[in-house]
């Protein structure tokens, strides 16, 4: 049986995925200058991937008897390209940390499906983090 803590963390993950999907899509729209124009497609593609994550996690949460949130975490677009990427790196670092915790909790509860789901999502999140760090020059 899945515990309430795991379901709470999945709902937190839904809120984060909604947040970054909006954040990255708005960055795609608002990116200015040569650097911004060159990476708009990366912002857009990443936003779509994050929305798909939100949907997948919400589906799992409903299966487990929960109700997914419709409220994103706080969205911070940034005023310029460097601010955008700095915010994105922060968001992805937080996601990686939380998703690792979810993997451990799901494993401890014997919830293999949730564990595997987040292992797969974690691969994407680490790739996003690497992409944003590379774009910023970190």
C-alpha positions as CSV (number, residue, x, y, z in Angstrom):
1,X,0.0,0.0,0.0
2,X,1.3,3.4,-1.0
3,X,1.8,5.9,1.8
4,X,0.4,9.5,2.0
5,X,4.0,10.9,2.0
6,X,4.7,9.4,-1.4
7,X,1.4,10.7,-2.8
8,X,2.2,14.2,-1.4
9,X,5.6,14.1,-3.1
10,X,4.0,13.1,-6.4
11,X,1.6,16.0,-6.1
12,X,4.6,18.3,-5.4
13,X,6.2,16.8,-8.5
14,X,3.1,17.7,-10.6
15,X,3.2,21.3,-9.3
16,X,6.9,21.6,-10.2
17,X,6.4,20.1,-13.7
18,X,3.5,22.5,-14.4
19,X,5.7,25.4,-13.2
20,X,8.7,24.6,-15.4
21,X,6.6,23.8,-18.4
22,X,5.1,27.3,-18.2
23,X,8.4,28.9,-17.3
24,X,10.3,27.4,-20.2
25,X,7.5,28.1,-22.7
26,X,7.4,31.7,-21.7
27,X,11.2,31.9,-21.9
28,X,10.8,30.5,-25.4
29,X,8.4,33.4,-26.2
30,X,10.4,36.1,-24.4
31,X,14.0,35.2,-25.2
32,X,15.7,38.2,-26.9
33,X,18.9,38.8,-28.6
34,X,21.0,36.5,-30.7
35,X,21.6,34.1,-27.7
36,X,17.9,33.9,-27.0
37,X,16.9,33.4,-30.6
38,X,19.4,30.6,-30.9
39,X,18.0,28.6,-28.0
40,X,14.2,29.2,-28.2
41,X,13.7,25.7,-29.6
42,X,15.5,24.2,-26.6
43,X,13.2,26.1,-24.2
44,X,10.1,25.0,-26.2
45,X,11.1,21.4,-26.5
46,X,12.0,21.2,-22.8
47,X,8.6,22.8,-21.9
48,X,6.7,20.2,-23.8
49,X,8.8,17.4,-22.2
50,X,8.0,18.8,-18.7
51,X,4.3,19.0,-19.5
52,X,4.4,15.3,-20.5
53,X,6.1,14.6,-17.2
54,X,3.2,16.4,-15.4
55,X,0.7,14.3,-17.2
56,X,2.4,11.0,-16.5
57,X,2.9,11.8,-12.8
58,X,-0.7,12.9,-12.6
59,X,-1.9,9.7,-14.2
60,X,0.1,7.7,-11.6
61,X,-1.3,9.8,-8.8
62,X,-4.9,9.2,-9.9
63,X,-4.2,5.4,-10.2
64,X,-2.9,5.5,-6.6
65,X,-6.1,7.1,-5.5
66,X,-4.9,10.7,-5.3
67,X,-6.0,13.9,-6.9
68,X,-3.4,15.9,-8.9
69,X,-2.9,19.6,-8.2
70,X,-3.7,22.1,-11.0
71,X,-1.6,24.8,-9.3
72,X,2.0,25.2,-10.5
73,X,4.8,26.2,-8.2
74,X,6.0,29.8,-8.5
75,X,7.0,30.6,-12.0
76,X,10.1,32.8,-12.5
77,X,10.8,33.6,-16.2
78,X,13.8,35.9,-15.7
79,X,14.5,39.3,-17.2
80,X,17.4,38.3,-19.5
81,X,19.0,35.2,-20.9
82,X,21.4,34.6,-18.0
83,X,18.7,35.1,-15.4
84,X,16.4,32.7,-17.3
85,X,19.1,30.0,-17.4
86,X,20.1,30.6,-13.8
87,X,16.4,30.1,-12.7
88,X,16.2,27.0,-14.9
89,X,19.3,25.5,-13.4
90,X,17.9,26.1,-9.9
91,X,14.6,24.5,-10.9
92,X,16.2,21.4,-12.4
93,X,18.6,21.0,-9.5
94,X,15.6,21.0,-7.1
95,X,13.7,18.5,-9.3
96,X,16.7,16.1,-9.4
97,X,16.9,16.2,-5.6
98,X,13.2,15.7,-5.0
99,X,12.9,12.9,-7.7
100,X,15.8,11.0,-6.1
101,X,13.9,11.2,-2.8
102,X,10.8,9.9,-4.5
103,X,12.7,7.0,-6.0
104,X,14.0,6.0,-2.6
105,X,10.6,6.4,-0.9
106,X,8.9,4.4,-3.6
107,X,11.5,1.7,-3.4
108,X,11.1,1.5,0.4
109,X,7.3,1.2,-0.1
110,X,7.7,-1.5,-2.7
111,X,6.2,0.7,-5.4
112,X,8.2,-0.5,-8.3
113,X,6.1,1.3,-10.9
114,X,6.5,4.7,-9.3
115,X,10.2,4.1,-8.8
116,X,10.7,3.2,-12.4
117,X,8.6,6.1,-13.6
118,X,10.8,8.6,-11.6
119,X,14.0,6.8,-12.7
120,X,13.0,7.5,-16.3
121,X,12.0,11.1,-15.6
122,X,15.2,11.7,-13.7
123,X,17.1,10.9,-16.9
124,X,15.3,13.7,-18.6
125,X,15.8,16.1,-15.7
126,X,19.5,15.5,-15.5
127,X,19.7,16.1,-19.3
128,X,17.8,19.4,-18.9
129,X,20.1,20.4,-16.1
130,X,23.2,19.6,-18.3
131,X,21.7,21.5,-21.2
132,X,21.0,24.7,-19.2
133,X,24.4,24.6,-17.5
134,X,26.0,24.2,-20.9
135,X,24.0,27.1,-22.4
136,X,25.0,29.3,-19.4
137,X,28.6,28.3,-19.8
138,X,28.9,26.6,-16.4
